[in-house]
Amino acid sequence: MKTYRVSLILLALAMILSACGGGGAASNDDPAVTVIEGMDAAWNAKDLDAVMALFADDAVETNGLGTFTGKDQIRSVYESAIQTFSQDCKNYKVDGNTVTYECFLQAYSGTNTSIEYYESVVENGLIKSNKLTGANRNP
């Protein structure tokens, strides 16, 4: 009888947790999220080549510095930034091939932090566009 109760409680808990995961939240095995998580990991490893390998040749990056088109322009913006801060991205939501998410940025100097919000379009396993949609500086 005790085993039955434990099993019933575990089943109920599993159902509750799966219900909480609905509403557009992406699982970590979503292909588009996997690409963004790969970019996050490569960024934190300061591996600019690995970051750039995740962008389409004609990708567009829009951030606080402007809009940059193509890998060469994006690389030129990322070269110094990748040496400046780490990022921890989370709260992925997927709608088709569009992923929205937030990143906590921490300057390597330890003094500046921010939370930035992004919308990325992933096509054929590559980032087609990456757009900063908002920021909260020094939260």
MORA-V966323 format. One record per run of one state. SS is the DSSP state (~ for helix, > for strand, _ for the rest). FROM is the first residue (numbers start at 1). TO is the last residue. If there is no record, write none. Layout:
[[SS;FROM;TO] [SS;FROM;TO]]
//
This chain:
[[_;1;1] [~;2;20] [_;21;24] [>;25;25] [_;26;30] [~;31;44] [_;45;47] [~;48;52] [_;53;54] [>;55;63] [_;64;65] [>;66;69] [_;70;70] [~;71;81] [_;82;84] [>;85;95] [_;96;97] [>;98;107] [_;108;112] [>;113;123] [_;124;125] [>;126;137] [_;138;139]]
//
